[in-house]
């Protein structure tokens, strides 16, 4: 009944927040420009910043994109439903405000049972960015959406905490060679294996189109956030507390000052321990940032994550959050 009601709201031009395996999305009928405009208004999102279109299954790909390369179907077969967004040449039916006025469109089939049930019941595509104010920390629980957007959303579907916790990998297939625009849990090596070729990582010089999550400052808490090497965390935090500031320290379990086995607080100092495994860390990151942000501290210090590929998506989000 809840899914049916949500689908009816979408058909009537309403806006529904729903869970995906990555983060909660703020969805509207992708073919209804007025409904899509409401999403932009609720998020306070710049109108030239494109949305990702969520499809019920891969058969919808040909309706929303044209000149589709073989690589798109190979990646879709391997990773859909799942946390991978493909940037392709848009089909004629795609409204301009979905793409930010560009000739390309971002498409994916989400890997969450509630999202898939909603898309199937709706019987079409849903344009959905993350269900939060533009530039802020993405929501990974229904309560995050309620806290931030409140009654501006017509309905919130509660599917529990998101499994992945970070936004999807975005890959552009507009040129001869695929280009990663945003890293995610579908890694560069996984993409290379699926396509049988090396995949380039996008840089400011290589990326010529706008895509979700590409701004230098994004995914940010309201509290100023600084990345700090593990060896300097305690000293930096102690110095700030001595100056009268209230400081939150986010560190991995392995790097926490000993003996710290669980979050603790001292006068002006608040610790948040995150898992040492990159997937578990990603799952907990946004929820932890929101909890720390809710304390209205003066500063958040977060331990620099490792440099290996498994932590690439986390590093990307933290770099943007700290800008």
DRENPA-30402 format. One line per 2 residues: their letters; for each residue x, y, z of N, C-alpha, C. Coordinates in nm, 3 decimals, padded with zeros to 5 digits. Layout:
REM DRENPA-30402
A = X,Y,Z,X,Y,Z,X,Y,Z | ...;
This chain:
REM DRENPA-30402
XX = 00.084,-00.121,00.000,00.000,00.000,00.000,00.087,00.126,00.000 | 00.195,00.124,00.080,00.283,00.240,00.087,00.350,00.266,-00.047;
XX = 00.400,00.161,-00.112,00.463,00.173,-00.243,00.362,00.224,-00.346 | 00.241,00.169,-00.340,00.136,00.212,-00.434,00.104,00.360,-00.415;
XX = 00.097,00.404,-00.290,00.069,00.545,-00.262,00.183,00.634,-00.313 | 00.307,00.590,-00.291,00.422,00.668,-00.338,00.421,00.680,-00.490;
XX = 00.389,00.570,-00.559,00.382,00.573,-00.706,00.274,00.668,-00.754 | 00.161,00.672,-00.682,00.052,00.762,-00.719,00.093,00.908,-00.700;
XX = 00.169,00.935,-00.595,00.219,01.071,-00.572,00.310,01.114,-00.687 | 00.397,01.024,-00.732,00.484,01.055,-00.845,00.404,01.084,-00.971;
XX = 00.302,01.004,-00.996,00.219,01.025,-01.116,00.147,01.160,-01.112 | 00.116,01.206,-00.992,00.042,01.332,-00.980,00.134,01.454,-00.973;
XX = 00.264,01.432,-00.997,00.359,01.542,-00.997,00.422,01.572,-00.864 | 00.407,01.479,-00.768,00.464,01.498,-00.635,00.608,01.455,-00.625;
XX = 00.662,01.472,-00.505,00.803,01.440,-00.478,00.809,01.339,-00.364 | 00.884,01.231,-00.386,00.894,01.122,-00.288,01.041,01.097,-00.256;
XX = 01.075,01.092,-00.128,01.209,01.050,-00.087,01.208,00.899,-00.069 | 01.308,00.833,-00.123,01.310,00.687,-00.119,01.453,00.636,-00.101;
XX = 01.467,00.516,-00.043,01.601,00.463,-00.020,01.659,00.399,-00.145 | 01.788,00.416,-00.163,01.862,00.334,-00.259,01.975,00.268,-00.181;
XX = 02.051,00.183,-00.245,02.162,00.119,-00.175,02.274,00.217,-00.143 | 02.276,00.332,-00.213,02.382,00.431,-00.191,02.340,00.531,-00.084;
XX = 02.248,00.622,-00.118,02.192,00.720,-00.024,02.043,00.735,-00.056 | 01.971,00.808,00.028,01.830,00.834,-00.001,01.818,00.936,-00.113;
XX = 01.723,00.911,-00.204,01.702,01.000,-00.317,01.575,01.081,-00.302 | 01.572,01.196,-00.368,01.455,01.285,-00.370,01.398,01.278,-00.511;
XX = 01.292,01.198,-00.528,01.249,01.160,-00.661,01.124,01.229,-00.713 | 01.124,01.249,-00.846,01.008,01.301,-00.918,01.001,01.232,-01.054;
XX = 00.884,01.234,-01.114,00.864,01.181,-01.249,00.962,01.250,-01.344 | 01.053,01.172,-01.401,01.159,01.230,-01.484,01.106,01.291,-01.613;
XX = 00.983,01.260,-01.651,00.924,01.317,-01.772,00.838,01.440,-01.742 | 00.831,01.480,-01.616,00.746,01.593,-01.576,00.836,01.709,-01.532;
XX = 00.861,01.806,-01.621,00.951,01.917,-01.587,00.908,01.996,-01.464 | 00.776,02.010,-01.442,00.729,02.084,-01.325,00.762,02.009,-01.196;
XX = 00.745,01.876,-01.198,00.778,01.796,-01.081,00.928,01.799,-01.054 | 01.007,01.792,-01.161,01.153,01.799,-01.148,01.194,01.934,-01.091;
XX = 01.125,02.039,-01.133,01.156,02.174,-01.081,01.133,02.181,-00.931 | 01.035,02.107,-00.880,01.013,02.104,-00.735,01.132,02.042,-00.662;
XX = 01.191,01.939,-00.722,01.310,01.877,-00.662,01.421,01.981,-00.648 | 01.444,02.055,-00.754,01.547,02.160,-00.750,01.516,02.263,-00.642;
XX = 01.388,02.301,-00.630,01.349,02.402,-00.532,01.367,02.351,-00.389 | 01.326,02.228,-00.364,01.338,02.170,-00.230,01.485,02.158,-00.190;
XX = 01.568,02.113,-00.283,01.711,02.098,-00.254,01.787,02.230,-00.253 | 01.725,02.333,-00.316,01.797,02.460,-00.339,01.919,02.433,-00.426;
XX = 01.895,02.356,-00.529,02.000,02.310,-00.619,02.012,02.404,-00.739 | 02.132,02.441,-00.781,02.147,02.524,-00.901,02.082,02.458,-01.022;
XX = 02.009,02.533,-01.105,01.935,02.472,-01.216,02.022,02.409,-01.323 | 02.152,02.443,-01.328,02.237,02.383,-01.431,02.307,02.257,-01.381;
XX = 02.270,02.210,-01.262,02.335,02.091,-01.205,02.247,01.970,-01.233 | 02.289,01.878,-01.319,02.202,01.769,-01.366,02.164,01.669,-01.258;
XX = 02.057,01.595,-01.284,02.009,01.490,-01.195,02.039,01.352,-01.255 | 02.039,01.251,-01.171,02.051,01.113,-01.217,01.910,01.055,-01.234;
XX = 01.887,00.990,-01.346,01.758,00.927,-01.374,01.766,00.780,-01.334 | 01.674,00.737,-01.248,01.670,00.600,-01.199,01.569,00.520,-01.282;
XX = 01.615,00.410,-01.337,01.535,00.327,-01.427,01.489,00.199,-01.357 | 01.373,00.144,-01.397,01.328,00.018,-01.338,01.417,-00.101,-01.375;
XX = 01.468,-00.101,-01.499,01.558,-00.208,-01.543,01.630,-00.163,-01.670 | 01.721,-00.245,-01.717,01.808,-00.207,-01.828,01.731,-00.187,-01.959;
XX = 01.612,-00.246,-01.972,01.535,-00.232,-02.096,01.495,-00.086,-02.122 | 01.493,-00.003,-02.019,01.457,00.138,-02.034,01.572,00.221,-02.091;
XX = 01.690,00.164,-02.097,01.808,00.240,-02.139,01.789,00.302,-02.277 | 01.734,00.224,-02.369,01.718,00.272,-02.508,01.616,00.385,-02.519;
XX = 01.527,00.398,-02.419,01.428,00.506,-02.422,01.487,00.639,-02.374 | 01.593,00.631,-02.292,01.646,00.750,-02.229,01.780,00.796,-02.285;
XX = 01.842,00.710,-02.366,01.971,00.745,-02.426,01.972,00.704,-02.572 | 02.062,00.765,-02.648,02.078,00.727,-02.789,02.226,00.708,-02.818;
XX = 02.255,00.648,-02.931,02.394,00.617,-02.969,02.465,00.544,-02.855 | 02.398,00.444,-02.802,02.448,00.374,-02.682,02.561,00.279,-02.722;
XX = 02.681,00.297,-02.665,02.791,00.209,-02.700,02.777,00.070,-02.634 | 02.846,-00.027,-02.691,02.842,-00.162,-02.636,02.888,-00.163,-02.490;
XX = 02.982,-00.076,-02.457,03.034,-00.071,-02.320,02.924,-00.045,-02.218 | 02.823,00.032,-02.256,02.714,00.062,-02.163,02.640,-00.065,-02.124;
XX = 02.613,-00.149,-02.223,02.541,-00.273,-02.194,02.629,-00.372,-02.116 | 02.757,-00.372,-02.143,02.848,-00.459,-02.069,02.854,-00.419,-01.922;
XX = 02.861,-00.288,-01.897,02.865,-00.241,-01.758,02.730,-00.260,-01.689 | 02.622,-00.237,-01.762,02.489,-00.257,-01.705,02.467,-00.403,-01.667;
XX = 02.511,-00.493,-01.754,02.495,-00.636,-01.727,02.572,-00.677,-01.601 | 02.688,-00.616,-01.583,02.775,-00.652,-01.471,02.732,-00.586,-01.340;
XX = 02.689,-00.460,-01.344,02.673,-00.383,-01.221,02.532,-00.333,-01.190 | 02.437,-00.354,-01.282,02.299,-00.313,-01.253,02.214,-00.434,-01.217;
XX = 02.122,-00.423,-01.123,02.102,-00.308,-01.036,02.223,-00.289,-00.945 | 02.260,-00.162,-00.922,02.375,-00.136,-00.838,02.424,00.006,-00.847;
XX = 02.530,00.036,-00.772,02.577,00.174,-00.754,02.668,00.226,-00.865 | 02.618,00.218,-00.988,02.693,00.269,-01.103,02.601,00.354,-01.190;
XX = 02.643,00.478,-01.216,02.570,00.569,-01.305,02.648,00.586,-01.435 | 02.579,00.571,-01.547,02.639,00.586,-01.679,02.595,00.719,-01.740;
XX = 02.692,00.795,-01.789,02.662,00.919,-01.861,02.662,00.888,-02.010 | 02.547,00.910,-02.073,02.529,00.878,-02.214,02.463,00.997,-02.286;
XX = 02.464,00.991,-02.420,02.395,01.093,-02.497,02.246,01.081,-02.474 | 02.182,01.191,-02.440,02.042,01.188,-02.403,01.950,01.162,-02.522;
XX = 01.837,01.098,-02.495,01.733,01.080,-02.595,01.648,01.207,-02.602 | 01.568,01.217,-02.705,01.489,01.339,-02.728,01.386,01.363,-02.619;
XX = 01.338,01.256,-02.553,01.231,01.272,-02.454,01.280,01.334,-02.323 | 01.409,01.338,-02.299,01.461,01.381,-02.168,01.443,01.532,-02.152;
XX = 01.372,01.576,-02.048,01.353,01.720,-02.027,01.486,01.792,-02.001 | 01.494,01.916,-02.044,01.616,01.994,-02.028,01.656,02.011,-01.882;
XX = 01.557,02.028,-01.792,01.596,02.055,-01.654,01.651,01.931,-01.582 | 01.625,01.814,-01.637,01.685,01.693,-01.581,01.836,01.690,-01.608;
XX = 01.876,01.738,-01.725,02.017,01.731,-01.767,02.095,01.859,-01.741 | 02.029,01.959,-01.683,02.096,02.088,-01.666,02.126,02.154,-01.798;
XX = 02.046,02.121,-01.901,02.065,02.180,-02.033,02.174,02.117,-02.116 | 02.231,02.007,-02.069,02.338,01.940,-02.145,02.280,01.836,-02.240;
XX = 02.363,01.788,-02.332,02.321,01.687,-02.429,02.340,01.546,-02.377 | 02.377,01.532,-02.250,02.400,01.401,-02.191,02.305,01.380,-02.074;
XX = 02.292,01.253,-02.031,02.206,01.220,-01.919,02.272,01.110,-01.837 | 02.256,01.117,-01.704,02.307,01.014,-01.615,02.197,00.914,-01.582;
XX = 02.225,00.786,-01.600,02.125,00.680,-01.583,02.179,00.568,-01.494 | 02.090,00.513,-01.410,02.127,00.393,-01.336,02.003,00.318,-01.291;
XX = 02.020,00.189,-01.263,01.917,00.105,-01.202,01.960,00.080,-01.058 | 01.888,00.132,-00.960,01.932,00.119,-00.822,01.920,-00.023,-00.770;
XX = 02.003,-00.056,-00.672,02.006,-00.192,-00.618,01.944,-00.201,-00.481 | 01.827,-00.142,-00.462,01.756,-00.149,-00.333,01.614,-00.200,-00.360;
XX = 01.566,-00.297,-00.283,01.433,-00.355,-00.312,01.320,-00.253,-00.306 | 01.328,-00.155,-00.216,01.222,-00.055,-00.208,01.224,00.036,-00.330;
XX = 01.344,00.078,-00.371,01.356,00.162,-00.490,01.305,00.089,-00.614 | 01.343,-00.037,-00.628,01.300,-00.114,-00.745,01.149,-00.138,-00.743;
XX = 01.092,-00.162,-00.625,00.948,-00.181,-00.615,00.874,-00.053,-00.652 | 00.928,00.061,-00.609,00.866,00.190,-00.643,00.872,00.215,-00.793;
XX = 00.988,00.193,-00.853,01.003,00.216,-00.996,00.912,00.123,-01.078 | 00.901,-00.002,-01.035,00.815,-00.096,-01.106,00.668,-00.054,-01.094;
XX = 00.627,-00.015,-00.973,00.487,00.025,-00.954,00.457,00.155,-01.028 | 00.552,00.246,-01.030,00.535,00.373,-01.102,00.532,00.348,-01.252;
XX = 00.612,00.254,-01.297,00.612,00.219,-01.439,00.688,00.314,-01.527 | 00.785,00.383,-01.470,00.865,00.477,-01.548,00.992,00.516,-01.475;
XX = 01.057,00.619,-01.524,01.184,00.663,-01.469,01.163,00.775,-01.368 | 01.250,00.778,-01.268,01.243,00.879,-01.162,01.375,00.954,-01.156;
XX = 01.368,01.086,-01.169,01.487,01.170,-01.154,01.507,01.197,-01.006 | 01.626,01.167,-00.956,01.645,01.179,-00.811,01.790,01.208,-00.774;
XX = 01.816,01.327,-00.719,01.942,01.354,-00.652,01.930,01.306,-00.508 | 02.032,01.326,-00.427,02.023,01.290,-00.286,01.921,01.379,-00.215;
XX = 01.855,01.324,-00.113,01.743,01.392,-00.047,01.791,01.481,00.066 | 01.866,01.585,00.033,01.919,01.680,00.130,01.937,01.815,00.063;
XX = 01.967,01.918,00.141,01.998,02.047,00.082,02.126,02.036,00.000 | 02.132,02.111,-00.106,02.245,02.104,-00.199,02.377,02.131,-00.127;
XX = 02.474,02.042,-00.150,02.607,02.058,-00.095,02.627,02.001,00.044 | 02.517,01.963,00.109,02.526,01.912,00.246,02.550,01.761,00.245;
XX = 02.572,01.705,00.364,02.596,01.561,00.379,02.475,01.484,00.331 | 02.497,01.384,00.247,02.387,01.304,00.193,02.321,01.220,00.303;
XX = 02.189,01.194,00.291,02.119,01.116,00.393,02.130,00.966,00.367 | 02.155,00.890,00.471,02.162,00.745,00.459,02.056,00.676,00.545;
XX = 01.971,00.755,00.608,01.858,00.704,00.687,01.738,00.794,00.662 | 01.618,00.738,00.677,01.496,00.817,00.655,01.489,00.935,00.751;
XX = 01.537,00.917,00.876,01.530,01.026,00.971,01.617,01.144,00.930 | 01.725,01.117,00.853,01.807,01.228,00.802,01.724,01.317,00.710;
XX = 01.641,01.253,00.627,01.557,01.328,00.533,01.454,01.410,00.610 | 01.390,01.347,00.710,01.289,01.417,00.789,01.349,01.538,00.859;
XX = 01.467,01.520,00.918,01.532,01.627,00.992,01.566,01.746,00.902 | 01.607,01.717,00.778,01.657,01.824,00.692,01.550,01.885,00.603;
XX = 01.460,01.804,00.551,01.363,01.853,00.453,01.221,01.864,00.508 | 01.193,01.794,00.616,01.065,01.805,00.684,00.945,01.784,00.595;
XX = 00.849,01.878,00.603,00.722,01.864,00.531,00.729,01.908,00.385 | 00.847,01.946,00.338,00.858,01.988,00.198,00.846,01.868,00.102;
XX = 00.867,01.748,00.154,00.857,01.626,00.074,00.718,01.567,00.093 | 00.656,01.522,-00.015,00.520,01.469,-00.007,00.513,01.335,00.064;
XX = 00.620,01.257,00.054,00.623,01.127,00.121,00.767,01.082,00.136 | 00.797,01.014,00.248,00.929,00.954,00.270,00.910,00.805,00.290;
XX = 00.969,00.727,00.202,00.968,00.582,00.217,01.086,00.540,00.303 | 01.060,00.471,00.412,01.166,00.428,00.503,01.209,00.286,00.469;
XX = 01.331,00.275,00.417,01.386,00.144,00.383,01.502,00.105,00.471 | 01.514,00.172,00.588,01.626,00.143,00.677,01.754,00.211,00.630;
XX = 01.865,00.185,00.698,01.992,00.247,00.659,02.040,00.196,00.524 | 02.101,00.284,00.446,02.152,00.246,00.314,02.272,00.152,00.329;
XX = 02.277,00.053,00.244,02.381,-00.050,00.255,02.520,00.004,00.222 | 02.531,00.085,00.116,02.662,00.134,00.072,02.702,00.259,00.150;
XX = 02.617,00.361,00.148,02.643,00.481,00.227,02.716,00.592,00.154 | 02.768,00.567,00.034,02.827,00.671,-00.051,02.758,00.669,-00.186;
XX = 02.759,00.782,-00.254,02.692,00.794,-00.382,02.756,00.703,-00.488 | 02.682,00.680,-00.595,02.725,00.588,-00.700,02.850,00.636,-00.774;
XX = 02.924,00.540,-00.825,03.031,00.570,-00.921,02.967,00.627,-01.047 | 03.025,00.732,-01.103,02.975,00.789,-01.228,03.081,00.771,-01.336;
XX = 03.040,00.710,-01.447,03.130,00.686,-01.561,03.072,00.748,-01.687 | 03.149,00.832,-01.753,03.107,00.890,-01.880,03.147,00.797,-01.995;
XX = 03.050,00.768,-02.081,03.075,00.688,-02.201,03.050,00.773,-02.326 | 03.070,00.903,-02.315,03.044,00.994,-02.426,03.157,00.993,-02.528;
XX = 03.277,00.956,-02.485,03.393,00.955,-02.575,03.436,00.811,-02.604 | 03.542,00.798,-02.680,03.590,00.665,-02.719,03.629,00.583,-02.596;
XX = 03.694,00.650,-02.500,03.739,00.580,-02.381,03.656,00.623,-02.260 | 03.613,00.528,-02.176,03.535,00.562,-02.057,03.617,00.649,-01.962;
XX = 03.546,00.735,-01.888,03.612,00.826,-01.795,03.533,00.827,-01.664 | 03.601,00.802,-01.553,03.536,00.806,-01.422,03.525,00.952,-01.378;
XX = 03.402,00.997,-01.358,03.378,01.134,-01.313,03.369,01.143,-01.161 | 03.315,01.039,-01.099,03.304,01.035,-00.953,03.333,00.892,-00.907;
XX = 03.431,00.872,-00.819,03.459,00.737,-00.771,03.352,00.688,-00.674 | 03.337,00.558,-00.666,03.241,00.496,-00.575,03.284,00.355,-00.545;
XX = 03.193,00.274,-00.493,03.231,00.138,-00.456,03.254,00.049,-00.578 | 03.195,00.084,-00.692,03.235,00.018,-00.817,03.365,00.085,-00.860;
XX = 03.475,00.015,-00.835,03.607,00.076,-00.845,03.661,00.078,-00.988 | 03.768,00.150,-01.003,03.837,00.159,-01.133,03.880,00.021,-01.181;
XX = 03.933,-00.062,-01.093,03.979,-00.196,-01.134,03.861,-00.285,-01.170 | 03.749,-00.271,-01.101,03.630,-00.349,-01.135,03.576,-00.311,-01.272;
XX = 03.576,-00.181,-01.302,03.531,-00.135,-01.433,03.625,-00.183,-01.543 | 03.755,-00.175,-01.517,03.854,-00.219,-01.616,03.839,-00.367,-01.646;
XX = 03.815,-00.445,-01.543,03.798,-00.590,-01.563,03.673,-00.619,-01.646 | 03.565,-00.545,-01.620,03.440,-00.568,-01.693,03.451,-00.531,-01.840;
XX = 03.530,-00.427,-01.870,03.542,-00.379,-02.008,03.664,-00.432,-02.081 | 03.758,-00.487,-02.007,03.880,-00.537,-02.069,03.970,-00.427,-02.120;
XX = 03.966,-00.311,-02.055,04.053,-00.200,-02.091,04.077,-00.111,-01.970 | 04.181,-00.033,-01.974,04.211,00.059,-01.865,04.109,00.174,-01.865;
XX = 04.074,00.218,-01.746,03.976,00.326,-01.731,04.046,00.448,-01.674 | 04.027,00.560,-01.739,04.089,00.683,-01.690,04.009,00.743,-01.575;
XX = 04.079,00.805,-01.481,04.015,00.879,-01.374,04.005,01.025,-01.416 | 03.887,01.081,-01.406,03.867,01.220,-01.447,03.942,01.318,-01.360;
XX = 03.995,01.420,-01.420,04.059,01.531,-01.349,03.992,01.660,-01.395 | 04.022,01.768,-01.327,03.962,01.897,-01.364,03.991,01.932,-01.510;
XX = 04.109,01.891,-01.559,04.147,01.922,-01.698,04.072,01.834,-01.798 | 04.039,01.711,-01.758,03.976,01.616,-01.851,03.824,01.628,-01.855;
XX = 03.764,01.671,-01.745,03.618,01.672,-01.736,03.563,01.802,-01.793 | 03.479,01.790,-01.896,03.424,01.907,-01.963,03.273,01.920,-01.945;
XX = 03.211,01.828,-01.873,03.066,01.836,-01.853,03.035,01.840,-01.704 | 02.914,01.885,-01.673,02.869,01.889,-01.534,02.804,01.757,-01.498;
XX = 02.836,01.708,-01.378,02.778,01.584,-01.329,02.758,01.597,-01.179 | 02.667,01.518,-01.121,02.643,01.527,-00.977,02.769,01.503,-00.895;
XX = 02.785,01.584,-00.789,02.895,01.564,-00.696,03.030,01.607,-00.746 | 03.035,01.691,-00.849,03.163,01.728,-00.907,03.218,01.860,-00.854;
XX = 03.139,01.935,-00.779,03.187,02.062,-00.728,03.297,02.042,-00.625 | 03.387,02.138,-00.615,03.500,02.126,-00.522,03.453,02.115,-00.378;
XX = 03.347,02.189,-00.344,03.290,02.180,-00.210,03.156,02.109,-00.217 | 03.145,01.996,-00.147,03.024,01.914,-00.154,03.025,01.818,-00.036;
XX = 02.910,01.755,-00.008,02.899,01.652,00.098,02.943,01.707,00.233 | 02.922,01.835,00.258,02.985,01.901,00.372,02.890,01.918,00.490;
XX = 02.941,01.892,00.611,02.865,01.930,00.731,02.869,02.082,00.747 | 02.784,02.133,00.834,02.785,02.278,00.858,02.905,02.319,00.944;
XX = 02.952,02.227,01.026,03.070,02.252,01.108,03.195,02.245,01.021 | 03.287,02.340,01.033,03.411,02.333,00.955,03.483,02.200,00.977;
XX = 03.523,02.138,00.866,03.586,02.005,00.870,03.728,02.013,00.815 | 03.823,01.954,00.885,03.961,01.953,00.841,04.015,01.810,00.844;
XX = 04.083,01.771,00.737,04.152,01.641,00.734,04.289,01.656,00.800 | 04.325,01.559,00.884,04.449,01.566,00.960,04.516,01.429,00.959;
XX = 04.649,01.422,00.940,04.718,01.293,00.952,04.695,01.233,01.091 | 04.687,01.100,01.097,04.655,01.032,01.223,04.749,01.071,01.335;
XX = 04.878,01.085,01.304,04.978,01.114,01.407,04.960,01.253,01.469 | 04.885,01.341,01.399,04.869,01.478,01.449,04.733,01.505,01.511;
XX = 04.643,01.407,01.506,04.505,01.430,01.548,04.496,01.476,01.693 | 04.555,01.399,01.783,04.540,01.428,01.925,04.601,01.563,01.961;
XX = 04.719,01.591,01.906,04.786,01.718,01.935,04.705,01.836,01.883 | 04.653,01.825,01.760,04.573,01.934,01.702,04.445,01.957,01.783;
XX = 04.379,01.846,01.820,04.255,01.858,01.896,04.280,01.919,02.033 | 04.386,01.874,02.100,04.417,01.924,02.234,04.447,02.073,02.231;
XX = 04.520,02.118,02.128,04.554,02.259,02.116,04.428,02.343,02.099 | 04.334,02.296,02.018,04.210,02.370,01.996,04.125,02.376,02.121;
XX = 04.118,02.265,02.194,04.041,02.261,02.319,04.102,02.357,02.421 | 04.236,02.362,02.425,04.305,02.455,02.516,04.268,02.600,02.485;
XX = 04.239,02.627,02.357,04.199,02.762,02.315,04.050,02.790,02.342 | 03.982,02.694,02.400,03.842,02.712,02.434,03.744,02.664,02.330;
XX = 03.791,02.593,02.227,03.702,02.545,02.122,03.648,02.406,02.157 | 03.528,02.378,02.106,03.468,02.245,02.120,03.495,02.170,01.990;
XX = 03.561,02.055,02.001,03.617,01.987,01.884,03.567,01.843,01.876 | 03.528,01.803,01.757,03.495,01.663,01.731,03.609,01.598,01.654;
XX = 03.648,01.479,01.694,03.755,01.405,01.628,03.698,01.275,01.573 | 03.708,01.258,01.441,03.661,01.136,01.375,03.783,01.056,01.331;
XX = 03.797,00.939,01.385,03.917,00.859,01.359,03.879,00.713,01.339 | 03.963,00.641,01.269,03.943,00.498,01.254,03.984,00.428,01.382;
XX = 03.922,00.315,01.409,03.947,00.240,01.533,04.096,00.218,01.555 | 04.167,00.179,01.449,04.309,00.147,01.460,04.391,00.269,01.500;
XX = 04.348,00.389,01.454,04.428,00.508,01.478,04.388,00.587,01.601 | 04.291,00.537,01.679,04.245,00.612,01.795,04.349,00.614,01.906;
XX = 04.361,00.725,01.977,04.451,00.729,02.092,04.413,00.620,02.192 | 04.507,00.549,02.245,04.481,00.437,02.335,04.469,00.486,02.479;
XX = 04.389,00.418,02.560,04.301,00.307,02.524,04.160,00.357,02.493 | 04.123,00.366,02.369,03.991,00.410,02.327,03.926,00.298,02.248;
XX = 03.823,00.239,02.305,03.757,00.127,02.239,03.617,00.165,02.192 | 03.568,00.281,02.236,03.436,00.327,02.196,03.433,00.479,02.204;
XX = 03.334,00.544,02.143,03.329,00.690,02.149,03.328,00.740,02.293 | 03.402,00.844,02.322,03.401,00.904,02.455,03.405,01.055,02.440;
XX = 03.377,01.123,02.549,03.384,01.268,02.547,03.462,01.317,02.668 | 03.529,01.429,02.650,03.595,01.497,02.759,03.553,01.642,02.753;
XX = 03.608,01.726,02.837,03.572,01.869,02.832,03.606,01.931,02.697 | 03.506,01.956,02.618,03.527,02.020,02.488,03.577,01.927,02.379;
XX = 03.589,01.799,02.407,03.647,01.706,02.310,03.555,01.586,02.293 | 03.521,01.554,02.168,03.426,01.447,02.138,03.487,01.355,02.032;
XX = 03.496,01.227,02.064,03.553,01.130,01.970,03.445,01.047,01.904 | 03.464,01.021,01.776,03.377,00.933,01.700,03.466,00.832,01.629;
XX = 03.449,00.706,01.662,03.532,00.602,01.602,03.460,00.538,01.484 | 03.527,00.533,01.371,03.474,00.473,01.250,03.546,00.341,01.222;
XX = 03.482,00.248,01.152,03.546,00.119,01.125,03.673,00.134,01.042 | 03.762,00.036,01.053,03.887,00.041,00.979,03.876,-00.023,00.840;
XX = 03.765,-00.091,00.813,03.740,-00.149,00.680,03.675,-00.042,00.592 | 03.724,-00.023,00.468,03.672,00.088,00.385,03.522,00.079,00.355;
XX = 03.469,-00.040,00.335,03.326,-00.052,00.306,03.244,-00.021,00.431 | 03.286,-00.072,00.545,03.215,-00.042,00.670,03.227,00.106,00.705;
XX = 03.344,00.163,00.678,03.367,00.306,00.702,03.270,00.389,00.617 | 03.261,00.357,00.489,03.171,00.430,00.399,03.027,00.420,00.447;
XX = 02.989,00.302,00.492,02.852,00.280,00.540,02.818,00.371,00.658 | 02.916,00.398,00.745,02.893,00.474,00.867,02.925,00.623,00.854;
XX = 02.999,00.662,00.749,03.056,00.797,00.743,02.952,00.908,00.753 | 02.853,00.910,00.665,02.760,01.022,00.662,02.675,01.029,00.789;
XX = 02.635,00.915,00.841,02.558,00.914,00.965,02.641,00.972,01.079 | 02.769,00.936,01.084,02.858,00.987,01.188,02.881,01.137,01.172;
XX = 02.901,01.182,01.049,02.919,01.326,01.025,02.795,01.404,01.070 | 02.678,01.350,01.044,02.555,01.418,01.085,02.543,01.423,01.238;
XX = 02.578,01.315,01.305,02.573,01.313,01.452,02.669,01.416,01.510 | 02.790,01.421,01.453,02.888,01.518,01.502,02.842,01.661,01.473;
XX = 02.786,01.680,01.354,02.739,01.814,01.314,02.628,01.864,01.405 | 02.546,01.770,01.453,02.431,01.807,01.537,02.475,01.864,01.672;
XX = 02.597,01.839,01.713,02.647,01.893,01.840,02.682,02.041,01.831 | 02.683,02.094,01.710,02.717,02.236,01.689,02.853,02.270,01.751;
XX = 02.952,02.190,01.713,03.089,02.211,01.760,03.154,02.325,01.682 | 03.272,02.363,01.727,03.346,02.468,01.655,03.424,02.411,01.537;
XX = 03.465,02.286,01.548,03.546,02.227,01.440,03.540,02.075,01.447 | 03.549,02.013,01.329,03.563,01.868,01.319,03.699,01.836,01.258;
XX = 03.772,01.748,01.321,03.899,01.699,01.267,03.879,01.552,01.230 | 03.913,01.517,01.107,03.895,01.379,01.063,04.027,01.323,01.014;
XX = 04.053,01.202,01.054,04.178,01.136,01.017,04.186,01.114,00.867 | 04.300,01.147,00.808,04.322,01.121,00.665,04.309,00.972,00.638;
XX = 04.228,00.932,00.540,04.216,00.789,00.508,04.338,00.739,00.431 | 04.357,00.607,00.424,04.469,00.550,00.348,04.463,00.589,00.200;
XX = 04.574,00.570,00.132,04.588,00.613,-00.007,04.552,00.506,-00.109 | 04.524,00.382,-00.068,04.501,00.277,-00.167,04.362,00.288,-00.232;
XX = 04.341,00.213,-00.340,04.221,00.227,-00.422,04.093,00.202,-00.344 | 04.096,00.113,-00.248,03.975,00.080,-00.172,03.919,00.200,-00.099;
XX = 04.002,00.300,-00.072,03.959,00.418,00.002,03.938,00.540,-00.090 | 03.945,00.522,-00.221,03.940,00.635,-00.314,03.810,00.713,-00.302;
XX = 03.696,00.644,-00.297,03.568,00.714,-00.289,03.555,00.791,-00.158 | 03.601,00.731,-00.048,03.598,00.800,00.080,03.686,00.925,00.076;
XX = 03.807,00.912,00.018,03.896,01.028,00.009,03.832,01.139,-00.074 | 03.766,01.102,-00.183,03.700,01.201,-00.267,03.595,01.278,-00.188;
XX = 03.509,01.208,-00.114,03.403,01.275,-00.039,03.460,01.364,00.071 | 03.563,01.315,00.140,03.619,01.393,00.250,03.694,01.516,00.199;
XX = 03.760,01.502,00.085,03.829,01.617,00.026,03.730,01.728,-00.007 | 03.617,01.691,-00.065,03.515,01.790,-00.100,03.445,01.846,00.024;
XX = 03.423,01.759,00.123,03.357,01.803,00.247,03.445,01.901,00.324 | 03.577,01.888,00.309,03.670,01.972,00.383,03.709,02.098,00.307;
X = 03.657,02.115,00.186,03.695,02.233,00.105,03.612,02.354,00.146;
